[in-house]
């Protein structure tokens, strides 16, 4: 039986919760192992503090009741991660081979595992090994250790091993003592290989190898052409919502998706309240003249004296003993008196109507009953105020929501100049072109409520691409690049993703116009807890109109999916519109930029003019795309004026005000 202690290292409450999951995951894996058996004695959590880590590990090792100490967390690049530093103070013998094995096993999954800082060694007769703080990464590393047999063999050597046994374990090619027989060299591959995926590098890349020169580039795209629907389904199947956070109910909340069911903690109203401005009284009181009291002159919990009514405002609670409210409009002022403030105050009022029991009263719970669900998981907090008002109505100051993604944007191309800096590219005497895509995408993203990281213009250079893309996925949840995704000699986006960053290109061409070379990929990334996450990356066409159209068609659904939107609401809505002019068809399905208006006969769509992919002006004033089918085999070449077509709404619909 191998006795194990687990030490989870964490600082914040969210990290502590993750560490608890990590410790339990490690315990579950050990419990399911065949011979030899592992017994987890306890799971303890300590802050990411060197002294706390040292004290816990030393106490366990000193007790001599523990064979193996596993720590989880605190091995990342963050300044607060101190587990390796703590262990370096107390390890009597380091185990660099185990460290190398942990790194190589993790790097087989993602190159970014090189950012981990594992530690391993021996204190007395106790083995100490660190694992990442992410449950997924910890399970992968632990699985590799167990399946390779390294841990069991290391513990055997710690207990009663010898130098000769170590040499035999290493498979040294030498003669055994007292024997003339040659020992055959063992394979460098362990007998029990950890079941981890291989790195996705150039071996499986479809993109050309830019190091081979222009002549080696593809003459035909190696990426299969897929349909628009298949592309959307692929995006939504690869992306998962981001983490859940708690946010204040304030002006920053709109645009978030609620991640919990929200229930009313009590009846609203708690007690009977007035539904109008007027006077609270007893429904048995006849019409006539009454003295007037107010909340300033009569305690709410005391019954009204005879021949008295209580002035009340809409929404205010009723005083004890009253069961109806008469409207101000059904009374007449009889007399006044001077209040201490010097103002004239009502003294006597005549009621001119008989009111029924509970008339003009909101009963307890009539708006919301205690426990009633007022908002549910998946509801979008809109900018109209309804959801904010509902949360405030039931007394919620904070609510659980899905985190909205941060978006990094970059443009590629030596020919581009930055309009903000005013510096033009004048290489070769040509002034180049202003980068249109970053300003337009940033405006669109910020208009939709997303935070943007602007990575600037990236030259046509492999290292520049690699460094900027890596910087983008480190700072943001999704990266959007424009240009460099087609068949040009300097199109480096796909090669860098596949060959340098271990990314997977899920599609590299889509049968749409504009935007055929649109690319969607995911790149493995090591998070702060040592877990591997796949970050989505989009390569949009460089032509300005194509970039914006494909942004709305492909990127926005991905951003919504990351933000927790229900799958069926991630894409923009579609409506039927009446065409105001003929629209020609193309061999590929086309998304024609239009201006959609509301008129007395319904929604109409007018073309924004020339649809050339470089003409960004075709999107000025556009609030939708008419979905044109591909050129039919029957020879039909256009949709005609007055015909009904399907359109995607991407902006606010304007229209006439219809007065009757």
N, C-alpha and C positions, 0 to 999 in steps of 0.2 A: 504494500500500500504506500503510495507517494502522498505525503502530507503537503498541502498547498495553502498559502495565505495570499489573498488578493488585496492590493492597496490601490484604491482609485484616487487619483490626484485631480482636483478641480477647484475652481475659485468661485464663480458666480453660481446662482441657483440653477440657471439653465445648463451650465456645464456639469453641475452636480447631478442633475437628473439624467444627463447623458452618461455620466460615469456610472451611476447606478445600473443603467441598462447595460453598459459595457461589462461591469463586473458580473452581472447575472448571466450575460451571454457567455463569458469565459467559463463560469461555473457550469453552465449547461453543456458546453462542449466537453469539459473534463469528465462530467458525470456520464457521458455517453461513450467513453473510451473503453475498448476491451482491455484485456490484461496488458500491462499492470494497471490496477485500479488507482484512481486519484481521489483523494478526500479533501474537499475544500473546508478548512477549519473555520474561516470567517472572511467576510468582505468588509474592509474598513475604508472610510473616505477621509482624506486630509486635504487642507488647502495646498495650493502650489507654492509651498514655502519650504526651503531647503531643510531647516531645522525640524519641521514637522515630519518630513519624509525620512530624514536620517533617524529620528527617534523611533518611528514605527518599525523601520526595516531592522535597525540594530536590536531592538527588543525581541523581535521574532527570531532573528538569527542567533542571538545569545541564548534563547530558551532551549535550543537544540531539539525542539519539538517540531520544526518545520524543515522540510526537504527543499521546497521550491517556493520562492517569493516572486509573484507576478505583480508588476505595477502597470497601471493603465493611465495614460494621459501625461501631459507635461513634457513631451518630447519634440514639440514643434519648434518653429523658428521664432515664435512670439517671445518678447522680452520676459513675459511672465512664466514661461515654461522653464522649470528649474530641476526637473527630475534627473537628467544626466549629471548635472553639476552636484546635486546632493549625493548621488551614488558614488561619484568619483572620490568623495571624502572617506568612504567607508569600505569600498570593495578592496579585498586583500589580494585578489588575483583578477585581472581583466580577462574577458573571453572575446577577443577580436574576431575569431572565426564565427561565433554565433551572431555578432553584430553584422558581419559581412553577409551571412546567410539571410538574416532578416531584411537587409537592404536589397539584396539581389532578388529575393522572392517578391518583395513589394514593387521593385522597379519592373519586374516582369508584367505587372499589372498596369503601371503608369510610370513614365520617366520622372514625374514630379515627386515620386517617393524618395528621390535623392535629397529632398528637403527635410526628411525625417532625421532624428538624432537618437537612434536607439542606444542602449547601454546593456551590458551583460557582464557577469563575473561571479565571484565566489566570496562568501564571508563564512569562515569556518568550514562547516560541511553543508552549507546552504547555498543553493544556486539562486541567483537573482537575475531576472530578465525583464526588460521594459517592453510594453506593447503600446500602440497608439491609443488615444482617447476616444476615437470613433468606434462604435460597436462593430461596424462592418470591417474596418481596417484591422481591428484587434482580432476578430475571428479569422480573417485571412492569414495574419501572421502566426497566430496560434496553430491554425490548421497545418501550415507549412512545417512548423517545428515538430508537431506530433507525428505527422505522416512521414517525415524524414527519419524519425527515430533518434534525432539529435538529443532531445531532452533526456530520454530514458538512459541513453548511453552516457551522457554527461553525468547524471546522478550516480550511475554505477561506478564511474571513475572517481568521483568525489568521495564515495564511501570507501572503496578499497582498490582503486586502480593503481597501475604502475606505469612507468615510462614506456616499457615494452608494449603494454596494452594500448597506450596512446598511439604509438607508432603503427601498430597493427590496425588500429581504427582508421588511421590516415591512409592505409593502403600502401605503405612504403614498399618499394620494389627492392627487396633484399632477401638474403638467405635467412631462414630461421636458425636460431642457435642450435648447434648439434645436428644440422641436417644439410645434406648436399643438394636437396631439391630446390629449384628456383621457384620463388613465389611469383605467379603471374600477376602483372599489373592489373589493378581493378579499374573498372570504368569510372570516369569522373562523374558520371550521372549516379546520384544516390539510388539505392534499391527502392525506396518509397518516395516517389516524386510528388511534391505538393501540387494539388490540382488547381493551378492558377492559369489564367488566360495569358497568351503570349502578347508582347507589345505590338501595337498596330503601327508598324513602321513601313519603310519603302517596300518590303517584301510583298505586301498586299495592296500597294498603292496603284490606283488606275492612272493617276496624274503622271505627266512626263517628269523626268529627272532634269531639273534646270542646270545641274552641274555638267551635263553632257553637251551643252551648247544648243543654239537655236535649231540646227539641222536635225536634232533628235526629237523635236517636239512632235506631237500628234498632228496628223493632217485631217483626221476625223475624231470627233470627241469620243473618248472611251466610255463615257457615262451614258447609260441608257436613258432614252426620253420617256418621261412618265407624265401621266395626266395631272391636271390641276387637282382633282379630287384625291388622287393617290398621294400627291405631295402634301396636301393639308392633313390627310390621315397619318402620314409618316411623321410630320411635325408633332401632332398631338399625341401620338403613341410614344414618342421619345422623350417628351417633356413632362416633368412632374411639378406640382405646385411647390413654391418655396416654403420656408419655415413659417410657423405661426408666431405672431408677436402680439403684445398688448399695446393698444394705442388709446390715447385720450380722445374723448368725444369732443372734437373741435373742428376747426375749418380745414385741418390737414387730413381729416378722415375720408372725405369723398374720394371715390375711385378705388377704395379698398373693398375686398370681399370678406364678409363676416365668416369667421371660422368656428362659430359656436351657435347653438340655439339660445336665444335670449328670452327669458321668461320674466314675467312681472313678479316681483317679490311680495306684493301685497295687492289687495283690492284697490282699484282706482276708479272713483274716489274712495277713500277709506271709510267715510261716513256719508250721509245724505248731504248734498250741496245744492245751491240754487242754480237753476238753469237760465234765469233771466235776472235783470236788475229789478228790484222791487222790495217787498216787505214779507218777512216770514211771519206766519200766524198759524192758528189752529183752523183746520178745515171746517170745524163746527162753529167758528166765529161768524156771526151774521154781518151783513153790511152795516156800516155805521161809522161813528167817529172814534178814533183810537189815539192814545198817547204813543209817541215814537221814541224808541231807544235805539242805540247803536252799539257797535262792538266796544266803543270807548266808555259807554255808560252802563253796560249790562254784561256780566260774565257769561261766557258762552255755555258753561256747564250748568247754569241755573235756569229753572223754568221761568217763562215770562209771567209777570204779574197779570191779573185780569185787566181787560180793556187796554191792552198794550200790544203793539206790533213792533217788529225788529227790522230796521232798515238793513238791506243786504245787497251785495253786488253779485253779479254772475260768477259762479264758481266758488263762492264762499260757503263755509259750513253753516248748517242750520243750528240755532240755539236749542237747548233741551226743551222738549214739550211741544215743539212746532212740527207740523207735518205737511205744510203747503206753502207756496209763495204766490203772492198776488203781484202782478206786473205794475210798474209805475204808471203805465197808461190807464190802468183801471182804478186810480186813486185821485183824490183832490186835496190840495193843501188847504187846511183850515186856519191854522195859526202858527206863529213862529215865536222864538225866544232868542235872546242874545247869548251866545256861547262865551266861555271865558276868553276865547281868542278875539272876541269883539265881532265875530261874524254872526249873521242871522242864521239860526238853526231851526229845522222843522220841530214843531212842538206837538201839533195835532194834525192828523190826516184822516180823511174820510175814505173808506173803502166803498167802491161803487159796484162791485161784482162779488158773487159768491164763488169761492174756489173749491174744487173737489180735493179729496184725499190724494196726497202726493203729486198734486198739479205743480208743474214747473220745477220739479225736483229730479235731480239725477240720483238714482239709488246707489248704494255701495256696490262697487264692482261693475257698474253699468258700462263703464268705458273699457276696463280690463279687469278680469278676475285674477286673483292670486294664483300663480303657477301657469297662467295662460302664456303660450308662446307668441311673442309679438314680432320677432324676426327670427329667421332660421339660417342655419349654416348654408352658405352659398349665395345669400342675398348680397347684391351690390349696393354699396352706400353711394347714392347719387348726389348730384350737386343741387338738386331741387329742395333739399332740406327735410324731406319726409322721414328718412331713416335717422338722421341726426335728431330730429324732433322726437321720434319714437323712443330712442335710447334715453334722451333726457327725460321724457315723460315717465319712464319707469325707474328713473333715478340712477342710470348707469353713467359713471364718470369715465370708465375705461371699457374696452371691448376687445375680444380676441379677433384678430384679422390675419389674413395671409399677407405676408410682406410683398410689397410691390417691387418688381425687378429694377435694378439699376442697369442702364444701357450704355455701353461704350460704342462710339462711332468713329470710323476712320475712312479716309478716301485714299486711293492709290493712284499713282501715275506721276512720272517725271514731268509731264506737260502741265500739271496743275499749279495754280497760284492761289494764295490765300487772300480772300477779299478783305478780311479783318485787318491783317497786317499791312495790306496794300503793296506787298512786295511781289512783283511779277517775275515769273520764270522767263528770263531773256536768253536762255541758252541758244546758241546758233543764230542769234538775231531775231528769233521768233518770240513774241510776247506770251505765248501759251494761252491757256483759258482759265477763267476764274472757276474755282471749285464751287459748284452749285449745290452739290449733294449734302455736304455737312450742314450748311445753314438751313436748308429746307428740311432735312431729317430732324435736326435739333428742334426747329420750330414745331414740327408735327409731334414729336415725342413730348416736348414740354407742354404743348397744348392738350395732350392726352393725360398729363399729370405724372410723367416719368422723369426721374433724375437722370441727367445725361453726363457722361464722361467723354470729353472731346479729345481724341488721340491725335488729331491733326492729319496732315497729308504725309503719306508714306511713300518714299521713292521706290522705284522698281529694282529692289535689291533684296536678296534672300534674307540676309541677316536683319535688315531693317524690318521686313515683314515679320520675321520670327519674334524679334524683340517687342514689336508693337502689339502683335496679337497676344503674346504672353502677358504683357502689361495690361491689356484690355481685360482678359479673363481673370486677372488677379484683382482688378478694381471693380468689376461689374459682374452681373449675373448672365448677361448675354452680350455678344459682340455683333455689330452690324458693320460690314465693310462694303464699299462700293468700288467697282472697277476690279480688273485683274482676275475675273472669274471665267473668262471666255477662252478663245483659242489663240490669243496673241502671244508673240514670242516673250513678252515681259509679263504675262499673266501668271503670277506666282502664288496666288491665294490658295488654290487647291494643293499644289505641291508642298507648300510649307505646312499646311494643316496635316497632310498625310505623312510626309517624310521627315518632318522636323519635330512635330508636336504630338505624334501618336494619335491624331484625330481620325474620326470616321466620317467620310462623306456619305450621307444617306441618300442624297440625290444631287446631281450636278447639272441636270437639264430638265426643263418643264415645257410641255407643249402648250405654251401660252404666248400671246402677243399683247403688249411687249413683255420682255423678261425671260426669254428662253434660257439664258445661261445661269439663271438663279440657282444658288447653291445653298444647301442646308447641311451642316455638319455638327458633330459634337466633339469636344476636346476634353480628355480626362484632366482633372485638376485636383490637387491635394488641398483639402480644406484645413482650417486652423486646428482641427482635432485629429488630423492625420487620416481622415477618411477620403476616399476617392469619389468625386462627383463629376458628372458629365455636364459640361457647360455648352449651351447651344451657341452656334456661330452661323451667321448668314453672310453669304457673298452675293450682293445684289449687282445688277449691271451698272456700268459706269455712266451710261446715258441718263441725263437727269429725269426725264419723264419715266423711263423704265424703272429707275431706282425708287421713285415715289410710289408708282403703281404697285410694284412688287412689295414695297414696305407695307402698304395697306393690305395686300392680299395674303402675305405670308408671315411677316414679322409681327404685326399686331395680334393675330391669333396666338402666336407663341408667347407674347408678353402677357396676354390675358390668361393663358393656361398657367404660366408661371405664377401669376397673381391669384390663382385659385378660382378663376371664373369657371362655371359649369361648362363642360365640353361643348354643349349645343349652343352656347352663347359666345364662343370665342371668336367666331368670324362675324363680320359686319352683316346686318340684316339685308334681306333681299325683298324687293317689291316689284310689282308690275307697273310699267310706265307706258305712256303713249308717246311714240316717236313724232317729233315735229318735222323730220326730214328723212330722206333716204340714207341708209347706212350700208356701205358695201361690206361684203363678207371676205374673209381671208382663209387660206388653207388651214391655219391654226385657229383655235378659239381665241377671240380677242376681247379685251376689256377696254371699251371705247369710253374716253373721258367725256362726261356730260354734265350739264347743269340741270338739276331736277327741280321743278317748281310745282307748287300746289295751285291748281286752278279750279274753276267751278265744275269742270268735267273730270277732275281727278288729278293724278300726277302726270306731268309731261316731262320729257327729256329732250334737251337740245345739245347738239354736239358743240364742243369748245373749239372746234376748228381742226387744223391739220394735226394728225396724230403721230407724226414722226417721233421716234423714241428720244431724240435729242431735244425736242421742242418742249421745254418745261412750262412754257406759257400755256400749253394745253391743259395744265392743271390749275391755272389761275381761275378762280371762280367755280372750279369743278367740285361738286359734292357727291358724285357717284360715278359708277361705271356701268354702262349698258353691256350685258353679257351677250356677245355676238357668237352664234354657233359657227363651226367651221364651214367652209364652202361645201355645199351639199353635192352629192354625186348626181342629183337630178338636174344640175345646171343652174340652180337658183343662185344669183350672184349678190343679192342685197335684201335687207329688210326695208320695207317701204314706209313712207310717211303715213301716219295714222294707225300703223300696226302696233300691237302690244308686244312689249319685250320685257325681259327680266333685267333688273338693275340692282346693283349693290350700293347701299347708302353709306357714305363715309363722312358726311357732314350734315349740318343743319339744313333742313328744307325751308326755303323761303316761299312766300306766296301772297296772294291777295287776301285782304280782309273782307269777308263776305257779310254784309249787313242786310237784314231783311226789313 
